[in-house]
Structure formats: structure tokens, C-alpha cells
Amino acid sequence: MSTRLSNRFGTLPLRLVLVVPFVLQTSLLVGLLGWLSFYTSKQAVTEITSQIRDNTTTHIEQNLRQYLQVPHQVIQNNAIAFEQGQWNLRDLPRLERYFQQQIKIYGGITFTGLALETRENIGAERSEQGPLSLYAAGAATNHELRLYATQRTGGHGRLIKRVKNFDPRARPWYRAAVRADRPVWSPIYLHVARANAYIAASLPIRGRDGKLKGVVVSSLNLSQIGKFLQNLRIGKTGQSFIIERSGLMVATSTGEAPFQKPNRQGAFRIRAINSQNLVTRATARYLADRYGKYLPIVPETLELTIAGNRHLVQIQPLKDRKGLDWLIVVVVPEADFTEQITANTRTAVVLCLVAVILAIGVSGWTSRRIATPIWQLADASQRIARDTLSQPVKANGIQELGVLAQSFNQMSQEIQQSRHKLEEHSRSLEYTVKARTRELQREIHERLVVEDALRAANQELQRLAYMDGLTQVANRRYFDER
């Protein structure tokens, strides 16, 4: 790596070569560990939210099925009592006491009673505040439905409400039972005297001749289901609601009523897509857009984004053979569980930064510990080249660099010794050269002296020969003249 960098950027400082790879490796390792931690946490969150959704929907379904069994148990018992002749339809006060006692025994039901083909209607009801009240309608009340508070002794107390011209045969629970001719759930309906939504279990009763005598009924206030949902803890801010396949609201954990009453004249049920709660409304809209009229008939798990936040949705159908067909919807915001992941991520980022800073510091200190003696060795080598090395190189505690410094000092000593020997040899050679030079100079001088003597002797011989020749010539002329 350093070779590639040096080829591309030229020579690099040793500290940079040591620090950068170490910091990169540390950052990569810390980042990888942080990512693995984050990914593992996300997987754990997905599993936890899935378990919460499954457990919550299962818990809701099991409790609702148990809760919804009670009204049918009540009407079955009442139908048996009628068939066995335990009821005297002429003794209405006794029947009132019977229903009053029954509603005390079965704490889950809101209303239990009897309606006859003769438009007689008697029953007992538990209000949301807890007190019991009695219903009476028929020929004795001029077919006016009267709602009474109960006395401590159990009889009629003060009159609470009147509904004129009341015919129980027109009520949804009566019509549903007659139409099905078996135990059946009524459509969800609004109370005749209070702003409440009810669902009733009803069953037709017949005389020995097979003719319809009337309908026994036991109903539930949907606010009871809403309270049950409100008591559930679904993560931190998770919620649940129940809808019919038509999209009409049944109950919700947010406390929102499944109906609206804009004025005193009447009330109407609301659709989940028109809910005042954002999560309920957005989830219902998503289901409507995804499935249209054909909502799921099997459990399903979905994911959707609401207000920029990811939500996990569990849908659990709730059906029975008596006409019930609801959908339990549990919505869990992922943020309920990612909050801790986000905090852990922030901590991991801070730890990564601290680790990188520590890596830079440690690698810088390490590189300094390594680079300083190397620079000292480099400086010592330059001083050796300049012949100015006087102090040995000191080791810094690193074994390899200590060995290198020791070798360098030994090499320096050997170089100095060799240099001293070379200087001595040079001085000896210089002396020898000078002595030999003097000898040569003496020999050359002697040779020059000899050569000068020979040259002078030769010249003298030549002069003598010349003089001898002149003498001979002169003698020859002399004799010739004679």
C-alpha cells in the first residue's frame, strides 16, 4: 500500500505511513462492529415487535372469544328455562328479578332480557357507571319503553328515560334472531336511550306449537371491549382497534367511541378511515387501498409508514358460526424499540470517534517512538559522511531499533577505526612517497650531472677533433708549399 502511495504521491513521511493504515484499520474494525451491533439490534427489534404483535393479537382474540361466549351462554340458559316452563310470562315482575339477578351473576354482560311478539319487553341493564336499571315496555306502559333505576330492594326506582311507541320487534337483535332462527349475533346497534353502541346475542323462543313467542337477548356494550383494549400495553405507544369487514369501527384502544353523535336527534357509527386518530385512520386507509372490499380472511403481517415513522401491523380475523366477522388490528411503531437502538448508535458513534482519536494518538506516539531513532540514525549517517559524528546513537526501548542502533554504533566505530587506519596508512604512504621522490630526484640529478659531463666531454672531443683537423690541413698546406 505504501509503495502504491509513494508511487502516486512521491515519498511519504514514515509517520504518515504508520498512522494512516493503523487508523484506517481501527476505523474499519470499529465501524464494522458498530454496524453488526446495529444490524443485530434491528433484527432483535423486528423479532421482539413480531412477538409483541403476535402475543397481543392472540391475547386479544382469546379474551374476546371468552368474553363473547358469555352472552350466548346466558341466552342458551334462558331458552332452556323457557322451554322447561320455569318462566311465567304473565308474572313480569318476577322475570325482572330473574334478569336482575342474572346480570349480577354474569359480570361480563351489559343487558339481558326478553322481548315477546306481543311487544312486551323486560330486562335488566348495567350502566357504565355500575348501577343496575330495569326496562319495561308493553300493554301496561301503553307500549312506552320505560327505564327505571333500581331500589335497594330490587324494585322499580325513579324513572330515568321514556321512549314512546316502542316496538322491540323492530330492534336489530330481534330481527336477526327471527331471520336466522338460531343463536346469532345482531348487527352493532345504538342504544335507544343512551349514547352507546351494543352488540347482542339473541335466540328465538317458540311455544309447544312451534309458534314464535319472542326472543331472548343478552348484549354487550362495545365500550367494555374498548376499555379492555385500553388496558393492554402494546410496546410504548402501540395501539389496537377492531373493525368490521365493512370498515366500521367496533372498538379501539385509544378511547375513541365507535360512533358519533353530532346532535341530540341521532347518532351514527363511524368508519375507521374517518377516525380522529392518525394511526387508526392511516392504517385503515392502507387496508382499504390494499384490499378494497376483500379484507384478509387469514392472519397477515404488514409494514407501513405513518408520519414518516415505520409501523408494523398485525391483522387477526375474528369469526364464529354465529355471524361474528371482525378484524383485530395491532399497530406497533418501530420507534418504540428503535429509540434504544438510536441511543446505542449514538453511543457507538461516540465510541468510534474516541477509538479513532485514540488510534491517532497511539499511532502518532508509536510512529514518533519509531521515527525518532530512525531520524537519529539518518542524522548520524549524515554526520558520519561529514566526519562529525562524536556521540553514539541511543536506543529508545524498542528491541529491534535497539539492535539497529547497536549495529549502527558498532559500524560507526568500525568506520572510525578504519578511517584511523586509513589515515595512518595514508601518512605512511605519503612519507614513503616523499622519500622515494627524494631518491628519484637525487638519481635524476645525478643522471643529469653525468649527462652534462658526458655532453661537455663530447663537445670537448669534438672541439679537439676539429682542432686536429685544422692542424692537419695547415700542415698539409705547409708541406705543399714546400
Backbone torsions as a table, in degrees:
resi	resn	phi	psi	omega
1	MET	NA	-47.0	-179.9
2	SER	-64.3	-33.0	177.7
3	THR	-65.2	-42.6	177.9
4	ARG	-63.3	-43.3	179.4
5	LEU	-63.9	-41.8	-179.5
6	SER	-67.9	-34.3	176.8
7	ASN	-66.5	-31.7	-176.8
8	ARG	-89.3	-39.4	-174.4
9	PHE	-111.7	5.8	-177.1
10	GLY	85.4	-165.2	-179.1
11	THR	-67.5	144.0	-179.1
12	LEU	-119.2	146.3	176.1
13	PRO	-64.1	148.0	179.9
14	LEU	-61.2	-38.8	-179.7
15	ARG	-60.9	-41.6	178.6
16	LEU	-64.4	-41.5	179.7
17	VAL	-64.0	-35.2	-179.5
18	LEU	-81.7	-38.7	-173.4
19	VAL	-76.2	-47.8	-172.4
20	VAL	-60.0	-52.1	179.6
21	PRO	-60.7	-38.7	-179.9
22	PHE	-64.5	-44.8	179.3
23	VAL	-65.2	-42.2	179.3
24	LEU	-62.5	-43.8	179.1
25	GLN	-64.1	-43.0	179.3
26	THR	-63.9	-45.3	180.0
27	SER	-62.5	-42.8	179.4
28	LEU	-63.5	-43.4	-178.8
29	LEU	-66.2	-46.3	-179.8
30	VAL	-64.9	-42.5	178.1
31	GLY	-62.7	-40.4	178.9
32	LEU	-65.0	-43.5	177.7
33	LEU	-63.6	-40.4	177.6
34	GLY	-63.3	-41.6	179.6
35	TRP	-66.2	-42.2	178.2
36	LEU	-62.0	-40.7	178.0
37	SER	-63.3	-44.1	179.8
38	PHE	-64.6	-44.3	-179.5
39	TYR	-64.0	-42.7	178.5
40	THR	-63.1	-40.5	179.0
41	SER	-64.7	-40.4	178.0
42	LYS	-62.2	-42.7	177.7
43	GLN	-62.3	-41.9	179.0
44	ALA	-63.7	-40.0	178.6
45	VAL	-62.8	-43.7	179.6
46	THR	-60.5	-42.9	179.5
47	GLU	-67.0	-41.7	-179.1
48	ILE	-64.9	-46.9	179.7
49	THR	-62.7	-37.6	177.6
50	SER	-63.3	-43.0	178.2
51	GLN	-64.3	-41.3	179.9
52	ILE	-63.4	-45.1	179.4
53	ARG	-62.5	-46.7	-178.9
54	ASP	-63.4	-46.5	-178.9
55	ASN	-64.5	-39.7	-178.6
56	THR	-67.0	-47.5	-179.8
57	THR	-63.8	-38.8	177.4
58	THR	-64.3	-42.6	179.2
59	HIS	-63.3	-43.7	179.2
60	ILE	-63.6	-46.3	-177.6
61	GLU	-62.1	-47.4	-178.3
62	GLN	-61.7	-45.1	-178.9
63	ASN	-68.0	-38.0	178.7
64	LEU	-65.8	-41.9	-179.8
65	ARG	-62.2	-41.4	176.6
66	GLN	-66.1	-41.7	-178.9
67	TYR	-65.6	-39.2	-177.2
68	LEU	-79.6	-10.5	176.6
69	GLN	-75.4	-28.6	-173.3
70	VAL	-60.8	-49.5	-179.9
71	PRO	-57.3	-37.4	-179.9
72	HIS	-72.2	-33.6	173.7
73	GLN	-62.4	-40.0	-179.1
74	VAL	-64.1	-47.8	-177.1
75	ILE	-69.8	-31.7	176.0
76	GLN	-65.3	-43.6	177.7
77	ASN	-63.3	-40.8	-179.7
78	ASN	-68.2	-38.6	178.2
79	ALA	-64.4	-39.5	177.7
80	ILE	-65.0	-42.4	178.3
81	ALA	-61.1	-39.3	178.2
82	PHE	-66.9	-45.3	-177.6
83	GLU	-64.7	-33.2	-178.8
84	GLN	-84.1	2.0	175.8
85	GLY	77.9	20.5	-179.2
86	GLN	-78.4	-14.8	-179.2
87	TRP	-103.7	139.4	171.2
88	ASN	-109.7	106.1	-175.3
89	LEU	-67.5	-11.4	177.2
90	ARG	-85.9	-19.9	-179.2
91	ASP	-99.4	77.4	-176.2
92	LEU	-67.0	-38.9	177.6
93	PRO	-58.4	-37.0	178.1
94	ARG	-67.5	-39.6	176.9
95	LEU	-63.6	-36.8	177.2
96	GLU	-60.1	-44.2	179.7
97	ARG	-65.7	-35.0	178.4
98	TYR	-62.6	-49.0	-179.1
99	PHE	-67.0	-35.2	178.3
100	GLN	-63.9	-42.2	178.3
101	GLN	-67.7	-37.3	-178.3
102	GLN	-65.0	-42.0	-178.1
103	ILE	-70.5	-22.2	174.1
104	LYS	-73.9	-35.3	-178.7
105	ILE	-72.0	-47.0	-178.6
106	TYR	-94.3	92.2	-175.1
107	GLY	-68.5	-16.5	-176.3
108	GLY	-81.0	-21.9	-176.0
109	ILE	-88.1	156.7	179.8
110	THR	-101.1	-35.5	-176.4
111	PHE	-143.7	143.9	171.3
112	THR	-144.0	141.0	-176.0
113	GLY	-175.9	-166.3	-174.3
114	LEU	-144.1	136.5	173.4
115	ALA	-125.8	137.9	-177.2
116	LEU	-113.3	162.5	177.5
117	GLU	-64.7	-20.0	178.7
118	THR	-82.1	8.7	180.0
119	ARG	74.1	11.1	173.1
120	GLU	-75.0	139.8	-179.7
121	ASN	-145.5	117.3	177.7
122	ILE	-132.3	152.1	179.9
123	GLY	176.9	174.4	178.5
124	ALA	-127.9	146.0	-176.2
125	GLU	-137.9	144.9	172.7
126	ARG	-104.0	125.7	179.3
127	SER	-80.2	169.7	179.6
128	GLU	-64.4	-27.5	179.0
129	GLN	-79.4	-15.0	176.2
130	GLY	117.0	-37.3	-177.9
131	PRO	-63.4	152.3	177.5
132	LEU	-91.1	150.7	175.0
133	SER	-136.8	160.0	-176.8
134	LEU	-117.5	143.5	176.9
135	TYR	-109.0	142.6	175.8
136	ALA	-150.5	130.2	175.9
137	ALA	-151.8	147.8	179.0
138	GLY	152.7	-160.4	-177.1
139	ALA	-63.6	-34.9	-178.2
140	ALA	-67.1	-24.8	179.9
141	THR	-106.4	15.6	-177.2
142	ASN	58.0	37.9	179.2
143	HIS	55.9	36.8	174.0
144	GLU	-108.3	127.2	179.0
145	LEU	-77.6	123.9	-179.5
146	ARG	-119.5	132.6	-179.6
147	LEU	-110.5	118.4	-176.0
148	TYR	-113.5	146.2	165.9
149	ALA	-76.1	154.4	-179.2
150	THR	-95.2	144.8	173.8
151	GLN	-82.7	168.0	177.7
152	ARG	-61.8	-29.8	178.9
153	THR	-79.7	-11.3	177.1
154	GLY	104.8	-7.0	-179.3
155	GLY	-87.9	-172.3	-180.0
156	HIS	-66.3	135.5	173.0
157	GLY	-107.1	-141.2	-179.2
158	ARG	-69.3	152.6	179.0
159	LEU	-80.4	126.6	-176.9
160	ILE	-97.4	-43.7	-172.2
161	LYS	-151.5	150.0	173.9
162	ARG	-128.1	142.5	173.1
163	VAL	-131.0	113.4	-176.0
164	LYS	-76.1	154.2	175.5
165	ASN	48.8	55.2	-176.2
166	PHE	-91.7	131.0	178.2
167	ASP	-127.4	106.2	-177.3
168	PRO	-63.2	-23.8	-178.6
169	ARG	-65.9	-16.1	178.9
170	ALA	-90.7	-6.8	-178.3
171	ARG	-72.3	148.8	-176.7
172	PRO	-58.3	-38.0	-177.8
173	TRP	-69.8	-32.1	178.3
174	TYR	-69.8	-47.9	-178.5
175	ARG	-63.6	-40.0	-179.3
176	ALA	-63.1	-41.1	-179.4
177	ALA	-67.8	-42.9	-179.9
178	VAL	-65.3	-40.4	-178.3
179	ARG	-67.9	-41.3	-177.5
180	ALA	-83.4	-28.5	-177.7
181	ASP	56.2	39.6	178.4
182	ARG	-165.5	173.1	175.8
183	PRO	-61.1	131.7	-173.3
184	VAL	-151.3	155.5	170.6
185	TRP	-89.2	138.5	175.8
186	SER	-81.6	162.8	167.1
187	PRO	-62.7	155.9	175.5
188	ILE	-66.9	133.2	-175.5
189	TYR	-136.3	165.5	179.3
190	LEU	-96.1	144.0	-179.6
191	HIS	-63.9	145.6	-177.7
192	VAL	-75.6	-22.7	-174.7
193	ALA	-119.8	-17.1	-177.5
194	ARG	-129.3	162.4	177.9
195	ALA	-86.5	72.5	179.1
196	ASN	-138.2	151.5	175.8
197	ALA	-106.2	138.0	-175.2
198	TYR	-128.9	157.2	165.3
199	ILE	-132.0	138.5	-171.6
200	ALA	-125.0	142.9	167.6
201	ALA	-95.1	127.5	-176.4
202	SER	-138.0	154.7	-176.2
203	LEU	-149.2	129.5	178.9
204	PRO	-73.2	146.6	175.4
205	ILE	-120.4	141.6	-175.6
206	ARG	-128.7	154.4	177.5
207	GLY	-79.0	-179.4	179.7
208	ARG	-62.4	-25.6	180.0
209	ASP	-84.6	0.1	179.2
210	GLY	86.3	-2.9	-180.0
211	LYS	-77.1	147.1	-179.8
212	LEU	-67.9	124.4	177.1
213	LYS	-96.7	-35.5	-178.8
214	GLY	168.4	-158.2	-176.6
215	VAL	-139.2	132.0	170.2
216	VAL	-92.1	143.6	-172.7
217	VAL	-140.0	145.3	172.6
218	SER	-144.2	124.1	-171.2
219	SER	-123.7	164.4	179.4
220	LEU	-123.2	140.8	172.4
221	ASN	-84.9	125.1	-176.9
222	LEU	-63.7	-20.0	177.3
223	SER	-63.9	-25.9	177.2
224	GLN	-66.2	-40.2	176.7
225	ILE	-66.3	-40.5	177.8
226	GLY	-60.0	-42.0	178.6
227	LYS	-64.5	-38.6	177.1
228	PHE	-61.3	-42.7	178.8
229	LEU	-66.6	-36.5	179.8
230	GLN	-65.6	-29.2	-178.5
231	ASN	-79.4	-8.8	177.9
232	LEU	-78.6	142.3	174.5
233	ARG	-105.5	112.1	-177.8
234	ILE	-114.4	92.6	-174.4
235	GLY	62.6	-139.9	177.2
236	LYS	-96.2	-45.2	-176.0
237	THR	-129.5	15.2	178.5
238	GLY	-67.0	158.5	-179.5
239	GLN	-145.8	166.8	179.6
240	SER	-140.2	154.6	174.0
241	PHE	-152.1	160.8	-178.6
242	ILE	-123.3	133.0	179.1
243	ILE	-130.7	158.9	169.8
244	GLU	-84.6	167.2	179.5
245	ARG	-64.5	-20.8	176.3
246	SER	-74.2	-11.2	-177.8
247	GLY	94.6	-4.4	178.6
248	LEU	-72.7	142.7	-176.8
249	MET	-74.3	140.0	174.6
250	VAL	-106.6	-53.3	179.8
251	ALA	-162.7	159.3	179.9
252	THR	-148.7	152.9	-179.6
253	SER	-80.0	-5.9	-178.7
254	THR	-83.6	-6.5	-178.4
255	GLY	88.4	-1.2	179.8
256	GLU	-73.0	134.9	179.1
257	ALA	-72.3	145.7	-179.3
258	PRO	-79.6	10.4	179.3
259	PHE	-146.6	165.3	176.3
260	GLN	-123.5	146.4	177.9
261	LYS	-128.3	85.6	-174.7
262	PRO	-67.7	-24.7	179.5
263	ASN	-152.3	-178.1	-177.2
264	ARG	-76.6	-10.8	-174.3
265	GLN	-78.2	-25.5	-177.1
266	GLY	-179.7	171.8	178.8
267	ALA	-135.5	160.0	178.7
268	PHE	-145.5	150.0	179.3
269	ARG	-74.7	155.4	-178.9
270	ILE	-114.3	154.5	175.3
271	ARG	-88.6	151.3	-179.0
272	ALA	-62.8	-29.9	179.6
273	ILE	-71.0	-11.9	176.9
274	ASN	-107.2	15.4	-178.5
275	SER	-63.6	152.3	175.8
276	GLN	-77.5	-17.0	-179.9
277	ASN	-87.7	129.6	-175.4
278	LEU	-60.9	-46.8	-176.3
279	VAL	-65.8	-44.1	177.8
280	THR	-61.4	-46.6	-178.3
281	ARG	-63.7	-46.2	-178.1
282	ALA	-66.7	-39.7	178.9
283	THR	-66.3	-43.6	178.5
284	ALA	-63.9	-39.3	177.8
285	ARG	-64.2	-40.0	178.2
286	TYR	-63.0	-43.8	178.9
287	LEU	-63.9	-40.1	-179.9
288	ALA	-65.8	-41.3	179.8
289	ASP	-70.2	-33.9	-176.2
290	ARG	-79.4	-42.4	-172.2
291	TYR	-110.6	-17.3	-176.1
292	GLY	65.7	-132.0	179.9
293	LYS	-79.8	-14.2	-173.4
294	TYR	-102.3	76.4	178.9
295	LEU	-68.7	158.6	-173.4
296	PRO	-57.5	142.5	175.3
297	ILE	-107.4	-1.8	176.0
298	VAL	-129.1	158.8	178.9
299	PRO	-59.7	139.9	179.7
300	GLU	-140.5	151.9	176.9
301	THR	-119.1	129.3	-176.2
302	LEU	-130.0	163.5	173.9
303	GLU	-131.2	137.0	176.2
304	LEU	-150.5	161.2	-178.9
305	THR	-108.0	126.5	179.5
306	ILE	-124.5	121.3	179.5
307	ALA	54.4	38.2	177.4
308	GLY	81.4	0.0	-178.7
309	ASN	-113.4	137.6	-179.3
310	ARG	-77.3	131.4	179.1
311	HIS	-123.4	143.1	178.2
312	LEU	-108.1	129.4	-171.6
313	VAL	-120.0	134.5	174.5
314	GLN	-118.5	128.6	179.6
315	ILE	-114.9	126.7	-179.6
316	GLN	-128.0	110.3	176.4
317	PRO	-65.7	144.9	177.9
318	LEU	-128.0	104.8	-176.9
319	LYS	-130.0	156.3	169.9
320	ASP	-147.0	179.8	-175.7
321	ARG	-84.7	2.9	-178.7
322	LYS	-104.4	13.3	174.3
323	GLY	102.2	-1.6	178.9
324	LEU	-75.0	133.2	180.0
325	ASP	-150.8	83.7	-177.6
326	TRP	-114.9	167.3	173.0
327	LEU	-124.7	124.3	173.8
328	ILE	-91.2	125.3	-178.4
329	VAL	-120.8	124.1	177.2
330	VAL	-116.1	126.6	-177.6
331	VAL	-120.6	122.8	-178.9
332	VAL	-121.8	117.1	175.5
333	PRO	-67.9	132.6	178.2
334	GLU	-63.5	-26.9	-178.7
335	ALA	-63.4	-23.0	178.1
336	ASP	-59.4	-28.4	-176.2
337	PHE	-112.0	-21.9	179.4
338	THR	-81.7	-9.0	178.1
339	GLU	-60.0	-44.1	178.5
340	GLN	-68.9	-35.7	177.4
341	ILE	-63.8	-41.3	178.3
342	THR	-61.3	-43.7	177.7
343	ALA	-62.6	-42.7	177.8
344	ASN	-64.1	-36.8	178.3
345	THR	-64.1	-43.8	177.1
346	ARG	-59.9	-44.5	178.0
347	THR	-61.0	-41.3	179.4
348	ALA	-64.1	-39.7	178.7
349	VAL	-63.7	-44.6	178.4
350	VAL	-61.3	-43.9	178.7
351	LEU	-63.6	-36.7	176.9
352	CYS	-62.8	-45.7	178.8
353	LEU	-62.4	-43.8	178.1
354	VAL	-61.8	-41.7	179.8
355	ALA	-63.8	-40.8	179.0
356	VAL	-65.5	-43.1	179.0
357	ILE	-62.6	-44.6	177.1
358	LEU	-62.8	-38.5	178.7
359	ALA	-63.1	-41.9	178.2
360	ILE	-63.4	-45.1	179.8
361	GLY	-63.1	-47.8	-179.2
362	VAL	-64.7	-44.4	180.0
363	SER	-66.6	-35.9	176.8
364	GLY	-64.5	-44.5	177.9
365	TRP	-63.1	-42.7	179.5
366	THR	-63.7	-45.8	-179.6
367	SER	-63.8	-34.9	178.4
368	ARG	-67.1	-40.4	177.7
369	ARG	-64.1	-30.5	179.5
370	ILE	-86.9	-42.8	-173.8
371	ALA	-71.2	-35.5	-176.1
372	THR	-59.5	-52.1	177.7
373	PRO	-65.4	-30.4	177.3
374	ILE	-66.1	-42.7	175.9
375	TRP	-63.1	-37.5	176.9
376	GLN	-62.4	-42.5	177.2
377	LEU	-63.4	-41.9	178.7
378	ALA	-62.7	-43.3	179.0
379	ASP	-64.7	-39.7	178.7
380	ALA	-64.1	-39.1	178.7
381	SER	-64.6	-37.1	176.5
382	GLN	-67.6	-38.2	177.8
383	ARG	-68.2	-33.0	174.6
384	ILE	-62.9	-41.5	179.1
385	ALA	-64.0	-32.7	179.3
386	ARG	-89.7	-1.2	179.6
387	ASP	63.3	38.0	179.5
388	THR	-119.9	10.2	-179.1
389	LEU	-72.7	121.1	-179.5
390	SER	-123.9	-28.4	-177.5
391	GLN	-110.0	141.3	176.9
392	PRO	-72.1	157.5	178.1
393	VAL	-79.7	133.1	-178.6
394	LYS	-94.0	141.7	175.0
395	ALA	-80.4	154.2	-176.6
396	ASN	-111.4	17.7	177.8
397	GLY	100.4	-11.3	176.8
398	ILE	-87.6	124.1	-171.3
399	GLN	-57.6	-49.9	-177.6
400	GLU	-62.8	-44.0	178.3
401	LEU	-68.1	-31.3	175.5
402	GLY	-63.6	-44.0	176.9
403	VAL	-61.9	-42.1	179.5
404	LEU	-63.9	-41.9	179.0
405	ALA	-65.2	-40.9	178.4
406	GLN	-63.2	-43.5	177.9
407	SER	-63.8	-39.5	-179.8
408	PHE	-65.4	-43.2	178.3
409	ASN	-63.0	-40.8	177.3
410	GLN	-63.8	-41.7	177.8
411	MET	-63.3	-40.3	179.8
412	SER	-62.2	-43.0	178.0
413	GLN	-62.6	-43.1	178.8
414	GLU	-63.3	-38.7	178.2
415	ILE	-64.6	-42.0	179.0
416	GLN	-63.7	-44.1	177.4
417	GLN	-61.6	-44.5	178.5
418	SER	-62.3	-37.1	179.8
419	ARG	-67.2	-40.8	177.7
420	HIS	-62.8	-45.3	177.7
421	LYS	-61.2	-40.5	179.1
422	LEU	-64.5	-39.3	178.7
423	GLU	-65.5	-43.5	177.8
424	GLU	-61.8	-44.8	178.6
425	HIS	-62.8	-36.4	180.0
426	SER	-67.1	-42.5	178.3
427	ARG	-65.0	-42.5	177.1
428	SER	-61.9	-42.6	179.7
429	LEU	-65.2	-38.4	179.6
430	GLU	-64.3	-42.9	178.0
431	TYR	-62.1	-45.8	179.4
432	THR	-60.4	-44.1	-179.9
433	VAL	-61.2	-43.7	-179.3
434	LYS	-64.2	-43.4	178.9
435	ALA	-62.6	-44.1	-179.9
436	ARG	-65.6	-34.8	178.9
437	THR	-65.4	-42.4	177.6
438	ARG	-62.1	-42.3	177.8
439	GLU	-60.6	-45.7	-180.0
440	LEU	-62.2	-42.6	179.9
441	GLN	-61.8	-39.5	178.9
442	ARG	-65.8	-43.9	179.1
443	GLU	-63.2	-41.9	179.3
444	ILE	-63.8	-39.6	179.2
445	HIS	-63.9	-43.5	178.8
446	GLU	-62.2	-42.9	178.9
447	ARG	-61.8	-40.0	179.7
448	LEU	-65.2	-39.0	178.3
449	VAL	-63.0	-47.5	178.9
450	VAL	-59.6	-46.0	-179.2
451	GLU	-62.6	-37.1	177.6
452	ASP	-66.3	-39.3	179.5
453	ALA	-65.6	-44.5	178.7
454	LEU	-63.4	-42.3	179.0
455	ARG	-62.2	-40.5	179.4
456	ALA	-67.0	-41.7	178.9
457	ALA	-64.2	-41.6	179.3
458	ASN	-62.9	-43.8	178.0
459	GLN	-62.3	-39.1	179.2
460	GLU	-65.8	-40.6	178.4
461	LEU	-63.7	-43.7	178.3
462	GLN	-61.5	-40.1	178.8
463	ARG	-65.5	-41.9	179.3
464	LEU	-64.7	-39.1	178.7
465	ALA	-65.3	-38.1	179.3
466	TYR	-66.7	-41.5	179.3
467	MET	-67.3	-35.1	179.4
468	ASP	-66.9	-37.7	178.5
469	GLY	-66.1	-41.6	178.0
470	LEU	-63.5	-35.5	-179.4
471	THR	-67.5	-41.7	179.6
472	GLN	-65.3	-38.9	179.2
473	VAL	-65.7	-42.7	-178.8
474	ALA	-66.1	-40.0	179.2
475	ASN	-64.7	-38.5	-177.7
476	ARG	-65.4	-43.4	178.3
477	ARG	-63.4	-34.4	-178.7
478	TYR	-67.0	-44.6	-178.5
479	PHE	-71.2	-31.2	179.0
480	ASP	-66.3	-36.8	179.3
481	GLU	-68.2	-26.6	177.9
482	ARG	-83.1	NA	NA
